[in-house]
Amino acid sequence: MRFLLLLLIGYNLEMCISAVRSVFLGVLLYAPYQCLECPFGCECFAVTCTVRCDSKDLLTVPQLIPGYAKTVIITGNNIQQTGPDSFTELENVTNITLSNNR
């Protein structure tokens, strides 16, 4: 009986280790999009190609918006105006939301 219990624990342990490895690898592959290419204070979602900067007291449009972004949502900030250079590097963007800014 103890042998069977140890065998089952060992089998489940291997499955757990395999699952942890898979999750860790997924995090490593996804992390660059979340950490390296996102403007400070914003959230970037590579899967949906969205950058969201909500209620961050921003005074200007954030710089370094990732090139994969198609949707940029900058709402609830203190942006009073945008200039011709505010969105020049955003070649793939098809939707910009600037609601509830001052």
Secondary structure, 3 states (H helix, E strand, C coil): CHHHHHHHHHHHHHHHHHHHHHHHHHHHHHHHHHHCCCCCCCEEECCCCEEECCCCCCCCCCCCCCCCCCEEECCCCCCCCCCCCCCCCCCCCCEEECCCCC
